[in-house]
């Protein structure tokens, strides 16, 4: 299930980036991603509910509740001796939106200066 959760997070992250490139803003909810960017709202395999998404002034926070099944507020999994399952969330933070569309241009500039 861990690999499924990471796949869902990465798929959703890519859909959020595509949304930003099209709209120049992030959606208020993950439901806005379907059907144009995802076939349906992404589910967290650990909870059976939607992945947790918080748009922020710069970027967003996206996470799965992780193996402990508890929403730890986006607190990353921390290794704890004897903690089974590991406590914490699978977290994917996005950089500020203004950087989302600039990466290919910056790469092109770097190539041109070589």
N, C-alpha and C positions, 0 to 999 in steps of 0.2 A: 504494500500500500504506500510505502514511502516514495517509491519511484513514481507511482501514479500521482501523488500529491505534487511532486516537483514538476512533472509534466504539465499538470493543470496550471500550476503557477506560471510556468514559462509560456505556455500557450496564451494565457490571459495577459501576461506582461506584453507579449508581442501584439495582441489585439489592442491593448491600451495604447501602445506606441503608434499603431496604425491609425487609431481613432484620433490621436493627437495630431498626427501629420495631416489628416483630412480636415479636422475642425479647429486646430490650433488651441485646443483646450482638452482637458481630460473629462470623461463623463462624470456625472454626479453619482451614478450607480452602475454596477456591472450589467444590469439589465439593458442598458443603452447600447451595449456591444452587439446584441443580437437583433436581427439576423445578419447585419452587414459585415461584422467582423468575427463573430463566432456563431455557430448554429443555435446555441442555447446558452443561458447563463451558466457559468462554470460552477461545478459542485466540488466541495471538499470531500475526498474519499474517506476522511476520518470522521466527519460529522454527518455527511449526507446532506448538508445545507450548503448554501453559497459560500465560496471563498470570502474572506473578510477583506474589504476594500475601504480605504480611507483616503479620499483625495485631500491633498494638502496644498497650501499656497504655492509650494514649489515641489512638484512631483506627486507621489502617492505612496501609500503603504499597502501592500498586498500580502496576505498570509493565510496559511492553513493552520487549524488548531493543533495539528501534529498528533503524535502517537498517544499522548495522554488524553486527547479528546476535549481538553479544556481551553477556552479562550484566555490566554495569558496576556492579552492586550498588545500582542505583537512582540513580546519579549522572546528573543531567540533561545533556542534550545541550549541549555548549559549542561555540560557533563557533570553528573553528580554520582559519586560512588554509591552504588546500590540502588539508584533510582530506576525503577522499572514500572512503566515505560518512562523514557526520558521526559522531563518536564520542560515545556516551552513550546513555542510556535515555529513553524517553517516560514521564514520571513524573506520577503523580496521588496526592498525599498528602491524606488525609482529616483534618478537624478532630476534636477529641475527641468521643467518642460522646455525652457528655451534652449537647452542643450540637445533635446531629442532630435531635432531636424538638422543640427549643425554638424554632426559627426561625419557624414559623407563629404561635406564641403571641406572640413578640416583635413580629412585624409587626402582629398584631391589637391589641396594647397601644399601639403607636405610632399606629395609625389612630384608636383610641379617644381618645387624648390630643390629637389635632389638632382 
